[in-house]
Amino acid sequence: MNDSQCVELAQLVDKFSTEEGIQSTAIPGVNCIRLTQINDQLPSVYTPSLCIIVQGKKRVLLEDEIYQYQPSEYLVVSVDLPVIGQVIEASKDKPYLCLQIELDQHQLAELMVQAKLPINNKTPSQRGIFVGDVDESLGDGVLRLARLLEATQDIPLLAPMIKREIYYRLLNGQYGDVIAQMAQAGSHMQRISAAIQVLKNNYNQPIKIEALANQIGMSVSSFHSHFKAVTAMSPLQFQKRLRLLEARKIMLADQQDAASTAYQVGYESPSQFSREYARMFGHPPKRDKSLIMSETSVA
């Protein structure tokens, strides 16, 4: 992405993100993100999407791995992943600005067939998250999509076409093989993505690895290997992250106590829940909740 593309895109994101945080736009599946200050490490589940920073800097932590990106770079998440995000450069005068475009597996698959792009189901499993450079062709497509925010009457007809072009640029870009795996029926990544959906939908239930592996057509050893290659963690670790993230949401939204929350998200032992919660969020449940509530009241 050249400097003029980046400047214009920053102006558009700034114009259509008047409040803090993530804001939906008139274009389905496109969000503007704005933050005016450096934030703490925020655990959350990232869904498949393309994120392009146009101002500021951010880092994303997946287990022990750090993915940092800045203007003219993008972050792609190809499967649902529990990560920790932190904006590391932002201010009121120069806020962190990002454009997020959700990625649709079905549209990617249709495009691959129509464009007759090569399919390789033997590609080794790779991380479901990566950082790349926004070249001028991709930057041009993203900028034209953002310009539609000022011409909303054109969105129904032009937005789907421009999104397809963006997908095409990604598929033919630096990480095209990884993007393609999202859409290839029977690919390792698509199978792992299916397993992740099962874990998300049943996060509070005990899981049987053998049954889950059989459900997606893999042996247990192959399932473990490919799951870790994509997510950097085991299926049980992944489920634990989902449980703890959901527990935090419940305690903050419903003002529920830690013990009740522990049982609700699938823990049999409140003490184990408290230990694992503290390891993930830095404080036991009660202390973490009081800190967040005090920060919110000050803000």
Residue frames as qw, qx, qy, qz and C-alpha x, y, z in Angstrom:
[[0.000, 0.890, 0.456, 0.000, 0.00, 0.00, 0.00],
 [0.431, 0.383, -0.037, 0.816, 1.49, 3.32, -1.00],
 [0.167, -0.177, -0.444, 0.862, 1.43, 6.41, 1.21],
 [0.324, -0.042, -0.161, -0.931, -1.47, 8.12, -0.56],
 [0.606, -0.250, -0.684, -0.322, -3.64, 4.97, -0.29],
 [0.478, -0.258, -0.690, 0.478, -2.84, 4.68, 3.41],
 [0.011, -0.089, -0.238, 0.967, -3.61, 8.36, 4.10],
 [0.469, -0.123, -0.340, -0.806, -6.97, 8.26, 2.30],
 [0.631, -0.260, -0.724, -0.099, -7.97, 4.98, 3.96],
 [0.336, -0.192, -0.597, 0.703, -7.05, 6.42, 7.38],
 [0.198, -0.007, 0.034, -0.980, -9.27, 9.43, 6.70],
 [0.599, -0.184, -0.522, -0.578, -12.20, 7.19, 5.80],
 [0.593, -0.253, -0.732, 0.221, -11.80, 4.90, 8.82],
 [0.177, -0.114, -0.424, 0.881, -11.47, 7.95, 11.07],
 [0.340, -0.088, -0.175, -0.920, -14.63, 9.49, 9.58],
 [0.729, -0.192, -0.447, -0.482, -16.73, 6.36, 10.04],
 [0.681, -0.261, -0.613, 0.304, -15.48, 5.41, 13.52],
 [0.109, -0.715, 0.070, -0.687, -16.55, 8.29, 15.72],
 [0.718, -0.599, 0.170, -0.312, -16.62, 6.18, 18.89],
 [0.174, -0.572, 0.799, -0.072, -14.13, 3.96, 20.68],
 [0.607, -0.049, 0.782, -0.131, -13.86, 0.29, 19.76],
 [0.193, 0.092, 0.845, 0.490, -15.29, -1.76, 16.90],
 [0.418, 0.460, 0.257, -0.740, -18.08, -0.19, 14.87],
 [0.546, 0.352, 0.728, 0.221, -20.07, -1.85, 12.13],
 [0.037, 0.326, -0.288, -0.900, -20.51, 0.00, 8.85],
 [0.664, 0.401, 0.081, -0.626, -23.11, 0.17, 6.08],
 [0.568, 0.415, -0.670, -0.237, -21.13, -2.53, 4.26],
 [0.928, -0.299, 0.037, -0.220, -22.01, -6.00, 5.63],
 [0.947, -0.068, -0.026, 0.312, -18.98, -7.71, 7.14],
 [0.482, 0.462, -0.143, 0.730, -16.85, -4.54, 7.21],
 [0.501, -0.794, -0.303, 0.162, -16.01, -2.84, 10.52],
 [0.269, 0.740, -0.256, 0.561, -14.03, 0.23, 11.52],
 [0.744, -0.464, -0.354, 0.324, -11.92, 0.09, 14.67],
 [0.151, 0.755, -0.153, 0.620, -10.73, 3.14, 16.59],
 [0.702, -0.558, -0.323, 0.301, -8.85, 3.47, 19.90],
 [0.128, 0.912, -0.102, 0.377, -7.41, 6.68, 21.30],
 [0.326, -0.744, 0.538, -0.225, -5.13, 5.15, 23.91],
 [0.357, 0.311, -0.879, 0.054, -2.82, 2.21, 24.44],
 [0.793, -0.347, -0.038, -0.500, -4.81, -0.60, 26.07],
 [0.524, -0.418, 0.725, -0.159, -4.12, -3.55, 28.32],
 [0.104, 0.144, -0.933, -0.314, -3.80, -7.03, 26.90],
 [0.645, 0.099, 0.213, -0.728, -7.36, -7.99, 25.97],
 [0.238, -0.031, 0.962, 0.131, -8.19, -11.71, 25.56],
 [0.633, 0.390, 0.153, -0.652, -10.86, -12.47, 22.96],
 [0.670, 0.166, 0.695, 0.203, -11.76, -14.86, 20.16],
 [0.158, 0.510, -0.380, -0.756, -10.78, -13.57, 16.73],
 [0.755, 0.397, 0.498, -0.160, -12.95, -14.79, 13.87],
 [0.631, 0.182, 0.481, 0.582, -11.79, -15.28, 10.25],
 [0.153, 0.959, 0.197, -0.134, -11.03, -11.81, 8.95],
 [0.601, 0.359, 0.033, 0.713, -8.59, -9.46, 7.22],
 [0.309, -0.885, -0.211, 0.276, -7.47, -6.56, 9.40],
 [0.565, 0.475, 0.054, 0.672, -5.59, -3.63, 7.87],
 [0.383, -0.691, -0.234, 0.567, -4.01, -1.04, 10.16],
 [0.404, 0.729, 0.207, 0.512, -3.85, 2.47, 8.72],
 [0.015, -0.747, 0.290, -0.598, -2.66, 4.27, 11.84],
 [0.623, -0.570, 0.409, -0.347, -1.01, 3.10, 15.06],
 [0.369, 0.353, -0.860, 0.005, 0.38, -0.31, 15.96],
 [0.825, -0.292, 0.158, -0.457, -0.95, -3.51, 17.49],
 [0.156, 0.356, -0.921, 0.024, 0.35, -6.83, 18.68],
 [0.865, -0.145, -0.105, -0.469, -1.54, -10.09, 18.97],
 [0.151, -0.452, 0.859, -0.188, -0.39, -12.95, 21.18],
 [0.899, 0.005, -0.278, -0.339, -1.20, -16.57, 20.39],
 [0.918, -0.293, -0.134, 0.231, 0.23, -18.64, 23.22],
 [0.581, -0.552, 0.148, 0.580, 3.98, -17.77, 23.14],
 [0.481, 0.292, 0.455, 0.690, 3.91, -16.26, 19.65],
 [0.004, 0.679, 0.191, -0.708, 3.73, -12.53, 18.93],
 [0.413, 0.499, 0.553, 0.523, 2.23, -11.07, 15.75],
 [0.118, -0.660, -0.159, 0.724, 2.84, -7.32, 15.46],
 [0.415, 0.476, 0.542, 0.554, 1.60, -5.18, 12.62],
 [0.108, -0.567, -0.093, 0.811, 1.43, -1.53, 11.58],
 [0.491, 0.700, 0.053, -0.516, 0.30, 0.65, 8.64],
 [0.507, 0.569, -0.544, -0.350, 0.64, -1.00, 5.21],
 [0.112, 0.172, -0.976, 0.077, 0.54, -4.43, 6.89],
 [0.718, -0.226, -0.221, -0.620, -2.38, -6.78, 7.42],
 [0.274, -0.200, 0.885, -0.320, -3.29, -9.49, 9.88],
 [0.667, -0.015, -0.503, -0.549, -5.30, -12.44, 8.62],
 [0.432, -0.163, 0.789, -0.404, -7.06, -14.88, 10.94],
 [0.421, 0.130, -0.724, -0.531, -8.21, -17.97, 9.04],
 [0.530, -0.363, -0.764, -0.054, -9.95, -19.87, 11.88],
 [0.478, -0.804, -0.076, -0.346, -11.54, -18.83, 15.17],
 [0.656, 0.157, -0.501, 0.542, -8.68, -18.31, 17.62],
 [0.496, -0.843, -0.198, 0.062, -8.57, -17.29, 21.31],
 [0.604, 0.338, -0.138, 0.709, -5.80, -14.67, 21.38],
 [0.332, -0.735, -0.272, 0.524, -4.68, -11.63, 23.34],
 [0.419, 0.668, 0.238, 0.567, -4.68, -8.30, 21.50],
 [0.397, -0.693, -0.186, 0.572, -2.98, -5.09, 22.57],
 [0.369, 0.868, 0.109, 0.314, -2.86, -1.71, 20.84],
 [0.711, -0.358, -0.078, 0.600, 0.68, -0.42, 21.49],
 [0.239, -0.085, 0.143, 0.957, 0.58, 2.91, 19.64],
 [0.069, -0.695, -0.612, -0.370, -2.41, 5.27, 19.89],
 [0.174, -0.238, -0.340, 0.893, -3.33, 8.72, 21.18],
 [0.266, 0.716, 0.497, -0.411, -6.21, 11.19, 21.07],
 [0.173, 0.739, -0.267, -0.594, -4.41, 13.22, 18.42],
 [0.405, 0.420, -0.725, -0.365, -3.41, 10.15, 16.43],
 [0.788, -0.146, 0.427, -0.419, -5.77, 7.24, 17.24],
 [0.284, -0.137, 0.923, 0.222, -5.26, 3.64, 16.32],
 [0.642, 0.400, 0.001, -0.654, -7.32, 3.00, 13.17],
 [0.225, -0.152, 0.938, 0.215, -8.04, -0.33, 11.52],
 [0.674, 0.194, -0.213, -0.680, -10.38, -1.66, 8.84],
 [0.393, -0.126, 0.903, -0.123, -11.67, -5.20, 9.43],
 [0.629, 0.233, -0.402, -0.623, -13.13, -7.29, 6.60],
 [0.741, -0.145, 0.600, -0.266, -14.73, -10.59, 7.58],
 [0.176, 0.359, -0.819, -0.411, -13.68, -13.56, 5.43],
 [0.817, 0.108, 0.230, -0.518, -16.35, -15.91, 4.10],
 [0.444, -0.250, 0.839, 0.191, -15.25, -19.50, 3.42],
 [0.602, 0.484, 0.634, -0.031, -18.09, -20.18, 0.99],
 [0.372, 0.907, -0.015, -0.195, -17.36, -17.10, -1.12],
 [0.168, -0.684, 0.665, 0.247, -13.68, -18.01, -1.17],
 [0.555, 0.013, 0.825, 0.106, -14.52, -21.53, -2.33],
 [0.565, 0.710, 0.409, -0.101, -16.80, -20.24, -5.12],
 [0.178, 0.914, -0.277, -0.238, -14.12, -17.84, -6.30],
 [0.361, -0.475, 0.770, 0.227, -11.47, -20.57, -6.39],
 [0.602, 0.305, 0.734, 0.083, -13.69, -22.67, -8.64],
 [0.438, 0.857, 0.248, -0.110, -14.66, -19.81, -10.93],
 [0.072, 0.897, -0.400, -0.174, -11.09, -18.50, -11.21],
 [0.947, 0.233, -0.212, 0.065, -9.81, -22.08, -11.71],
 [0.114, -0.782, 0.560, -0.250, -7.21, -21.61, -9.01],
 [0.585, 0.208, -0.781, 0.067, -5.12, -24.72, -8.29],
 [0.747, -0.528, 0.094, -0.393, -6.22, -26.85, -5.35],
 [0.506, 0.363, -0.732, 0.277, -3.64, -28.65, -3.22],
 [0.756, -0.553, -0.105, -0.335, -5.05, -30.62, -0.31],
 [0.886, -0.080, -0.273, 0.366, -1.59, -31.90, 0.58],
 [0.154, 0.701, -0.249, 0.651, -0.33, -28.50, 1.76],
 [0.459, -0.135, -0.707, 0.521, 1.01, -28.90, 5.33],
 [0.306, -0.837, -0.452, -0.019, -1.10, -27.34, 8.08],
 [0.361, 0.308, -0.177, 0.862, -0.02, -23.82, 8.98],
 [0.080, -0.308, -0.533, 0.784, -0.88, -21.32, 11.69],
 [0.101, 0.711, 0.673, 0.180, -4.35, -19.87, 11.45],
 [0.095, -0.968, -0.109, 0.207, -2.94, -16.36, 11.86],
 [0.689, 0.027, 0.203, 0.696, -0.25, -14.42, 10.01],
 [0.002, 0.848, 0.034, -0.529, 0.96, -10.92, 9.13],
 [0.644, 0.303, 0.457, 0.534, 1.66, -9.80, 5.55],
 [0.134, -0.309, 0.131, 0.932, 2.35, -6.69, 3.49],
 [0.455, 0.707, 0.459, -0.285, -0.48, -4.84, 1.74],
 [0.415, 0.003, 0.490, 0.767, 0.67, -4.42, -1.85],
 [0.163, 0.214, -0.101, -0.958, -0.77, -1.69, -4.10],
 [0.375, -0.149, -0.730, -0.552, -3.26, -4.03, -5.82],
 [0.387, -0.452, -0.779, 0.200, -4.74, -5.23, -2.53],
 [0.156, -0.368, -0.317, 0.860, -4.58, -1.70, -1.13],
 [0.198, 0.016, -0.376, -0.905, -6.47, -0.36, -4.13],
 [0.428, -0.338, -0.775, -0.320, -9.28, -2.88, -3.67],
 [0.367, -0.468, -0.645, 0.480, -9.57, -2.19, 0.06],
 [0.062, -0.263, -0.079, 0.960, -9.60, 1.57, -0.55],
 [0.304, -0.124, -0.526, -0.785, -12.35, 1.33, -3.18],
 [0.440, -0.438, -0.784, -0.010, -14.40, -0.78, -0.77],
 [0.288, -0.447, -0.462, 0.710, -13.98, 1.85, 1.97],
 [0.039, 0.050, -0.213, -0.975, -14.95, 4.65, -0.45],
 [0.309, -0.400, -0.745, -0.436, -18.38, 3.03, -0.74],
 [0.284, -0.495, -0.635, 0.520, -19.06, 4.23, 2.81],
 [0.028, 0.422, 0.044, -0.905, -19.51, 7.67, 1.24],
 [0.441, 0.162, -0.478, -0.742, -21.72, 6.30, -1.55],
 [0.426, -0.037, 0.821, -0.378, -24.07, 3.97, 0.28],
 [0.738, 0.421, 0.108, -0.516, -26.39, 3.68, -2.71],
 [0.563, 0.555, -0.586, -0.178, -23.64, 1.78, -4.53],
 [0.330, -0.435, 0.796, -0.261, -23.00, -0.74, -1.73],
 [0.827, 0.110, 0.460, -0.304, -25.52, -3.47, -2.72],
 [0.819, 0.571, -0.034, -0.039, -24.11, -3.78, -6.25],
 [0.440, 0.747, -0.441, 0.234, -20.43, -2.89, -5.90],
 [0.439, -0.636, 0.567, -0.283, -19.43, -4.12, -2.42],
 [0.920, -0.051, 0.385, -0.050, -19.78, -7.87, -3.26],
 [0.769, 0.606, -0.054, 0.196, -17.75, -7.36, -6.45],
 [0.129, 0.810, -0.455, 0.346, -14.95, -5.50, -4.68],
 [0.685, -0.476, 0.502, -0.228, -14.88, -8.07, -1.86],
 [0.953, 0.220, 0.200, 0.065, -14.39, -10.79, -4.47],
 [0.529, 0.747, -0.254, 0.313, -11.50, -8.84, -5.91],
 [0.281, -0.733, 0.521, -0.334, -9.93, -8.53, -2.44],
 [0.888, -0.177, 0.410, -0.110, -10.31, -12.29, -1.96],
 [0.847, 0.504, 0.010, 0.169, -8.71, -12.85, -5.36],
 [0.220, 0.815, -0.412, 0.342, -5.72, -10.65, -4.40],
 [0.564, -0.560, 0.543, -0.272, -5.31, -12.58, -1.16],
 [0.947, 0.077, 0.310, -0.040, -5.49, -15.94, -2.92],
 [0.758, 0.560, -0.028, 0.332, -2.80, -14.83, -5.37],
 [0.065, -0.905, 0.298, -0.296, -0.68, -13.10, -2.76],
 [0.090, 0.590, -0.740, 0.310, 2.11, -13.96, -0.36],
 [0.302, -0.110, 0.857, -0.402, -0.03, -16.30, 1.75],
 [0.619, 0.137, -0.348, -0.691, -2.37, -17.55, -0.96],
 [0.499, 0.041, -0.865, -0.027, -1.84, -21.20, -0.02],
 [0.060, -0.142, -0.760, 0.631, -2.94, -20.56, 3.57],
 [0.434, 0.213, 0.104, -0.869, -6.00, -18.56, 2.45],
 [0.582, 0.144, -0.622, -0.504, -6.90, -21.32, -0.03],
 [0.263, -0.016, -0.935, 0.239, -6.86, -23.94, 2.73],
 [0.293, 0.145, 0.483, -0.812, -9.76, -22.11, 4.39],
 [0.628, 0.326, -0.035, -0.706, -11.96, -22.87, 1.41],
 [0.418, 0.301, -0.814, -0.269, -10.74, -26.27, 0.21],
 [0.874, -0.227, 0.009, -0.429, -13.19, -29.03, 1.06],
 [0.982, -0.063, -0.136, 0.118, -11.33, -31.74, 2.93],
 [0.403, 0.622, -0.418, 0.525, -8.21, -29.68, 3.61],
 [0.531, -0.186, -0.646, 0.516, -6.59, -30.07, 7.01],
 [0.020, 0.022, -0.259, 0.966, -7.39, -26.48, 7.93],
 [0.525, -0.225, -0.302, -0.764, -11.04, -26.81, 6.98],
 [0.708, -0.271, -0.652, -0.011, -11.33, -29.96, 9.09],
 [0.393, -0.142, -0.523, 0.743, -9.68, -28.25, 12.04],
 [0.203, -0.141, -0.015, -0.969, -12.02, -25.29, 11.52],
 [0.656, -0.300, -0.506, -0.473, -14.97, -27.70, 11.73],
 [0.636, -0.247, -0.636, 0.360, -13.58, -29.14, 14.97],
 [0.157, 0.021, -0.302, 0.940, -13.19, -25.62, 16.37],
 [0.442, -0.268, -0.234, -0.824, -16.87, -24.93, 15.68],
 [0.725, -0.325, -0.601, -0.087, -17.81, -28.07, 17.62],
 [0.500, -0.160, -0.509, 0.682, -15.65, -26.91, 20.54],
 [0.066, -0.141, 0.064, -0.986, -17.19, -23.42, 20.42],
 [0.581, -0.294, -0.363, -0.666, -20.74, -24.74, 20.37],
 [0.853, -0.374, -0.360, -0.060, -20.04, -27.18, 23.21],
 [0.271, 0.610, -0.486, 0.565, -17.42, -25.29, 25.22],
 [0.442, -0.461, 0.473, -0.607, -19.08, -26.17, 28.54],
 [0.965, -0.037, 0.030, -0.257, -19.36, -29.90, 27.80],
 [0.589, -0.450, 0.630, 0.232, -16.72, -32.63, 28.29],
 [0.615, 0.608, -0.345, -0.365, -15.13, -33.53, 24.96],
 [0.863, -0.125, 0.470, 0.133, -14.03, -36.94, 23.75],
 [0.011, -0.661, 0.513, 0.547, -11.04, -36.43, 21.48],
 [0.293, -0.017, 0.907, 0.303, -11.51, -39.74, 19.70],
 [0.332, 0.649, 0.676, -0.105, -15.15, -38.92, 18.85],
 [0.148, 0.877, -0.010, -0.458, -14.25, -35.42, 17.67],
 [0.146, -0.485, 0.703, 0.499, -11.39, -36.70, 15.52],
 [0.324, 0.237, 0.897, 0.185, -13.69, -39.31, 14.00],
 [0.285, 0.773, 0.457, -0.335, -16.33, -36.66, 13.32],
 [0.223, 0.857, -0.218, -0.411, -13.92, -34.67, 11.11],
 [0.911, 0.407, -0.058, 0.005, -12.38, -37.76, 9.49],
 [0.264, 0.720, -0.578, 0.279, -8.97, -37.85, 11.18],
 [0.756, -0.159, -0.570, 0.280, -7.08, -40.26, 13.37],
 [0.504, -0.833, -0.180, 0.140, -6.49, -39.08, 16.93],
 [0.630, -0.358, 0.173, 0.667, -2.75, -38.57, 16.38],
 [0.330, 0.370, 0.421, 0.760, -3.30, -36.70, 13.11],
 [0.199, -0.851, -0.403, -0.272, -6.01, -34.56, 14.71],
 [0.564, -0.732, -0.068, 0.377, -3.73, -33.53, 17.58],
 [0.576, -0.121, 0.304, 0.749, -0.88, -32.76, 15.20],
 [0.188, 0.494, 0.452, 0.718, -2.88, -30.63, 12.77],
 [0.313, -0.862, -0.386, -0.094, -4.89, -28.91, 15.50],
 [0.552, -0.658, 0.013, 0.512, -1.71, -27.75, 17.22],
 [0.482, 0.093, 0.388, 0.780, -0.16, -26.71, 13.89],
 [0.026, 0.659, 0.459, 0.595, -3.13, -24.43, 13.20],
 [0.402, -0.833, -0.239, -0.295, -3.92, -23.13, 16.71],
 [0.249, 0.563, -0.570, 0.544, -0.62, -23.51, 18.65],
 [0.411, -0.293, 0.634, -0.586, -2.46, -25.45, 21.36],
 [0.008, -0.099, -0.994, -0.053, -4.14, -28.78, 22.01],
 [0.332, -0.480, -0.592, -0.556, -7.93, -29.21, 21.69],
 [0.530, -0.598, -0.555, 0.231, -8.28, -29.34, 25.49],
 [0.343, -0.295, -0.119, 0.884, -6.22, -26.16, 25.92],
 [0.063, -0.236, -0.430, -0.869, -8.34, -24.50, 23.25],
 [0.435, -0.588, -0.626, -0.268, -11.56, -25.45, 25.04],
 [0.502, -0.497, -0.422, 0.568, -10.12, -24.16, 28.32],
 [0.175, -0.069, 0.094, 0.978, -9.43, -20.75, 26.73],
 [0.266, -0.399, -0.542, -0.690, -13.00, -20.62, 25.42],
 [0.521, -0.581, -0.620, 0.083, -14.41, -21.49, 28.85],
 [0.430, -0.411, -0.275, 0.756, -12.38, -18.83, 30.62],
 [0.040, 0.082, 0.265, 0.960, -13.24, -16.12, 28.09],
 [0.393, -0.492, -0.598, -0.496, -16.93, -16.96, 28.37],
 [0.533, -0.526, -0.556, 0.361, -16.67, -16.98, 32.17],
 [0.273, -0.202, -0.103, 0.935, -15.24, -13.48, 32.16],
 [0.184, -0.270, -0.433, -0.840, -18.10, -12.27, 29.97],
 [0.504, -0.528, -0.662, -0.171, -20.70, -13.86, 32.25],
 [0.485, -0.458, -0.454, 0.591, -19.28, -12.38, 35.44],
 [0.140, -0.131, 0.043, 0.980, -19.11, -8.90, 33.95],
 [0.277, -0.234, -0.497, -0.789, -22.46, -8.92, 32.16],
 [0.617, -0.454, -0.561, -0.313, -24.58, -10.82, 34.67],
 [0.243, -0.637, 0.448, -0.578, -22.79, -9.86, 37.90],
 [0.941, -0.182, -0.241, -0.153, -22.52, -13.56, 38.72],
 [0.516, -0.714, 0.473, -0.023, -20.18, -14.98, 41.35],
 [0.167, 0.582, -0.770, -0.199, -17.12, -17.06, 40.46],
 [0.354, -0.078, 0.919, -0.155, -18.38, -20.41, 41.78],
 [0.624, 0.510, 0.468, -0.363, -21.68, -20.27, 39.87],
 [0.450, 0.757, -0.317, -0.352, -19.85, -19.15, 36.74],
 [0.112, -0.463, 0.873, 0.103, -17.33, -21.98, 37.05],
 [0.490, 0.184, 0.839, -0.149, -20.10, -24.60, 36.95],
 [0.552, 0.689, 0.225, -0.412, -21.92, -22.80, 34.15],
 [0.399, 0.742, -0.459, -0.281, -18.90, -22.89, 31.80],
 [0.895, 0.206, -0.385, -0.092, -18.15, -26.55, 32.53],
 [0.201, 0.473, -0.728, 0.453, -15.75, -26.64, 35.49],
 [0.727, -0.393, -0.559, -0.074, -16.38, -29.21, 38.21],
 [0.623, -0.418, -0.337, 0.568, -14.04, -27.49, 40.68],
 [0.023, 0.986, 0.130, 0.104, -14.34, -23.74, 41.47],
 [0.515, -0.727, 0.305, 0.336, -10.81, -23.80, 42.92],
 [0.630, 0.057, 0.550, 0.545, -9.39, -25.17, 39.68],
 [0.289, 0.813, 0.405, 0.302, -11.37, -22.53, 37.80],
 [0.227, -0.967, 0.030, 0.110, -9.89, -19.76, 39.96],
 [0.607, -0.458, 0.445, 0.474, -6.33, -21.03, 39.45],
 [0.536, 0.280, 0.580, 0.546, -6.67, -21.28, 35.68],
 [0.117, 0.925, 0.328, 0.150, -8.51, -17.96, 35.48],
 [0.357, -0.874, 0.165, 0.285, -5.67, -16.23, 37.35],
 [0.612, -0.197, 0.533, 0.549, -3.07, -17.79, 35.04],
 [0.412, 0.531, 0.561, 0.483, -4.90, -16.47, 31.97],
 [0.019, 0.886, 0.284, 0.367, -6.02, -13.03, 33.15],
 [0.347, 0.460, -0.385, 0.720, -3.37, -12.23, 35.77],
 [0.274, -0.255, 0.494, -0.785, -5.76, -12.04, 38.74],
 [0.109, 0.257, 0.942, -0.187, -8.28, -14.36, 40.46],
 [0.020, 0.571, 0.692, 0.440, -11.89, -13.91, 39.25],
 [0.251, -0.844, -0.436, 0.188, -13.11, -11.63, 42.05],
 [0.370, -0.594, 0.120, 0.704, -10.05, -9.37, 41.90],
 [0.266, 0.090, 0.602, 0.748, -10.10, -9.22, 38.09],
 [0.028, -0.701, -0.661, -0.268, -13.78, -8.30, 38.09],
 [0.286, -0.846, -0.266, 0.363, -13.31, -5.49, 40.64],
 [0.376, -0.382, 0.315, 0.783, -10.37, -4.07, 38.67],
 [0.165, 0.316, 0.664, 0.657, -12.35, -4.01, 35.42],
 [0.141, -0.800, -0.578, -0.077, -15.37, -2.45, 37.10],
 [0.346, -0.746, -0.087, 0.562, -13.23, 0.27, 38.71],
 [0.314, -0.142, 0.478, 0.808, -11.54, 1.05, 35.36],
 [0.065, 0.533, 0.703, 0.467, -14.94, 1.28, 33.71],
 [0.225, -0.852, -0.442, 0.168, -16.30, 3.66, 36.32],
 [0.363, -0.569, 0.140, 0.724, -13.23, 5.91, 36.03],
 [0.237, 0.098, 0.616, 0.745, -13.53, 5.95, 32.22]]
